[in-house]
C-alpha cells in the first residue's frame, strides 16, 4: 500500500477555530448546565482542546460508536460499544464528534439521547461534510466544512493510524 497526504487545515487554524467554537458554545449555553459527550475515538483530541477553550464548566462523558473500522466508507450498521455514565434526562447535551459526513452515526446517537430525555441536543464537529449527508442531521457548531477527501490527523484516523498528527490532511491510499 502506498499513501500520500496533503495538508488541508494546519495546526494554527485548528487552534484558532477551537477557541472560537469554545467561545460560541459558552455564549450559547451561558449558565445553563451542559453535558458534553465526546464520540470516541476520533474526537478525543478535539474534545480535550474544546473543553479547555471554554470558560464554562460542562460535565463531560464519552460514547464509542464504530461505523468505519479499517474501511473508508460506512458499514451497514453502527456499533454502540461504550455507553455514557451520566444521565441526560432534562439536561442540555452537546455531542462532540470528529466528523459528520453521511450523518448516520450522529442521527443514531441523537435518537438514543432523545429517547433518554435530553432537554436539548446539539452537535459540534471538527469536520462537517454536508455534501455527503444521507440523513437529516445538522451540525450546530461546525469547525470546518469540507466537501470531499478522506481526512486524517488531529484524532481522525485510517485503520487506527494518523490520529497523532497535529493538523488535518487528506489521505490518498492505494491499497
Secondary structure, DSSP 8 states (H G I E B T S, - for coil): -EEEEEEEE-HHHHHHHHHHHHHHHHHHHTTS-EEEEEEETTTHHHHHHHHHT-SS--EEEEEEEES-TT-SS--SS-EEEE--SS--BTSEEEEEEEEESS-HHHHHHHHHHHHTTBSEEEEEEEEE-GGG--S----SEEEEE--SS-EEBTTB-BTTBSTT-SSEEEEEEE-
